[in-house]
Amino acid sequence: MPSHFSGKEEDFAFPYVSIFQLHELWERFELLRRKGSVKATRTSQTENCSSKRAKAHLYNFLPILKWLPRYPVKEYLLGDIISGISTGIMQLPQGLAYALLAAVPPVFGLYSSFYPVILYTFFGTSKHISIGTFAVVSMMVGGVAVREVPDEIFSLDSNSTNITDVLEYYSARDTKRVQVAVALAFLSGLIQLCLGFLRFGFVAIYLTEPLVHGFTTAAAVHVSVSQFKYLLGIKTSRYSGPLSVVYSIAAVLSKITTTNIAAMIVGLTCIVLLLIGKEINFRFKEKLPVPIPMEIIVVIIGTGVSAGMKLNEAYKVDVVGNIPQGLRAPAIPDIQLIPAIFGDAVAIAVVGFSMTVSMAKTFALKHDYTIDGNQELIALGICNSVGSFFQTFSVTCSMSRSLVQESTGGKTQIAGTLSAIMVLLVILAIGYLFEPLPQTVLAAIIMVNLKTMFRQFGDIMYFWKTSRIELAIWVVAFVASLFLGLDYGLLTAVAFAILTVIYRTQRPEYKILGQVPNTDIYCDVEEYEEVKEYPGIKIFQANTSLYFANTESYTTALKKKTGVHPGALLAARRKAQKRHAREIKAANEQRKKAVLKLTSSSTNDVEARVKHEIASDDLPVNGKFEDSNVQDTDVHDEHEHFVEPKTNIHSLILDFTPVNFVDSVGAKTLKAIIKEYKGVGVYVCVSSCSGPVMDELTRLNFFDESVTRELVFHSIHDAVLACQMKHGSAAKADSNL
């Protein structure tokens, strides 16, 4: 690159064979494009009827048919067995614990840890994620169940000591809440299925990382607050909806004096043991063949201590209670509840899918395989909708179990199946052994598992340094979800995230581009010192599409960056013309007065002399002056003063490289810009316009007799060369006049 830059034409020129305009490209290759489309249509019709395509669809719908026949038993089976056992040991206590969050009896957490996992083995595409109960989704389910079936709906005398009355009260309440949770799983599964079949897997992109982290952090706060009463052994109502977290804290504090000391000691001991176990697993993960299953160890110890010391009878510590053996017969969900829970089902469906696909993509990238987002939607929808017939509540991917399943050597979905079989053994055979398990132990397991989510508060400092807009999304998602509830909070967060997109498109970066000498590369003149502008040509670029929301800012920035304001120039020209007309009119009136005054003289020679002088001063003849030197000079001066300092730019190039689409308002604005600048002698053209944008402009009737396709060029450099040639031809024509 030369160290000097003279600003001459040879510094900008680049050896191009011809200037390539897009309309020429269309004319030359239109026939080929039509032939290609016909050929593609015929090929598509042929493939649609082929058995190969039908087989491909079947493999996509049932991925197990693709990978199971090729399963390398010697290489994968041992790792899958170890991983399945480790994950199953973890899945058992979490299923019991997260059932409390869902406001249903613990056994339904076991059902939700069995049926969906088996179904995902057949339909899922991820080899490492663990499907089942998850804190955030369980909390959302519990909020809906408590809202639809509050404690107040069943009457129970607070002074009643009849055990039968108390059991009937809880049984009737829990039965209704199970119906709500099952109907919610059925509806959320149907929504996920519909989105999957309609190829709507892209909806997860609207749940950006800051939004998901803010939302899940708020959910972690909700979950922790909801477990305080179990940890302390306090009897309070469960709240849902806006400000539920405030009401829950207030209820716990109002009854803090009724804390069950025994329950609190057991719960805090379990928290300490779990934290120690997780720290050991983290510090020695390279040396340990499998992580220490502290959760199942704590459950076993807690169950043994509770049964041996009879904590329920002696110290009034709440326990899990009845865990019926065996599987329930299939039952149809209560569809009458659908209108009341539809909005909640949509939120659960989207959140559940977002959790699943984010973890699946993470493991797929790490282990070098691909997942199908739409098939993941279908798989999750089948897990929820079909599972609901077997009394399960909404499930999704668990982050903690997925990490255990992957880190312990899991290779395929077989590991998940083995973990489900372990849960099945508990349901069928040994579930009754966990009936003395204190609920405070489950609360401890839940709160410790939220440790990872609480670490997300560190995102605040990260986003503060990197992106204030993403920080705003995180904060809005957290605050809205914390105080408005998880359902309304999610809706608010998504709406705010969409508003930030609109804000960014309305406030894009506007640049004036210049040429890197002796190349066809054009960059921002404010960023690179060597980049220079060609005299008389301005190249304007906006890193956004042109549509109704930003047309005004686009036009304003164009005038500001180029320094050419057509409206102001035309107004100044009209003002100069009007002022000059007033001056001419005043001069004419003065001359007329002089004529009248002189013609009143009685001396003929004076009259003749005056007429001669007036004639020599070029009085108007038929409304015009014969000699217009003075007027022409004045007009030229006015033109020089108002117009010439602004018209040193003869060409304007609009770079459309970043433009993805143009709507009708944007097309009208673009046409107005071309005509407006043409009115002040500035030639406007468009460069680097993509095919889809050209199609949109054509459909919007953008091109006509005044705005032709000749104004659109294939590249910036083609447009620059065309502007040079056009201006050179115009200058040569003016010099010949």
Helices and strands as residue ranges (DSSP letters): H 9-12, H 22-48, H 51-61, H 64-67, H 73-101, H 107-112, H 115-123, E 130-132, H 135-148, G 151-153, H 163-197, G 201-206, H 209-232, H 244-254, G 256-258, H 261-283, H 294-309, H 311-315, G 335-337, H 338-367, H 373-388, E 396-398, H 399-407, H 414-425, I 426-430, G 431-434, H 439-449, H 451-454, G 455-458, H 459-466, H 468-484, H 486-506, E 510-515, E 522-524, E 537-542, H 551-562, H 566-599, H 604-616, H 629-642, G 644-646, E 651-655, H 664-678, E 683-687, H 691-699, G 709-711, E 712-713, H 716-736
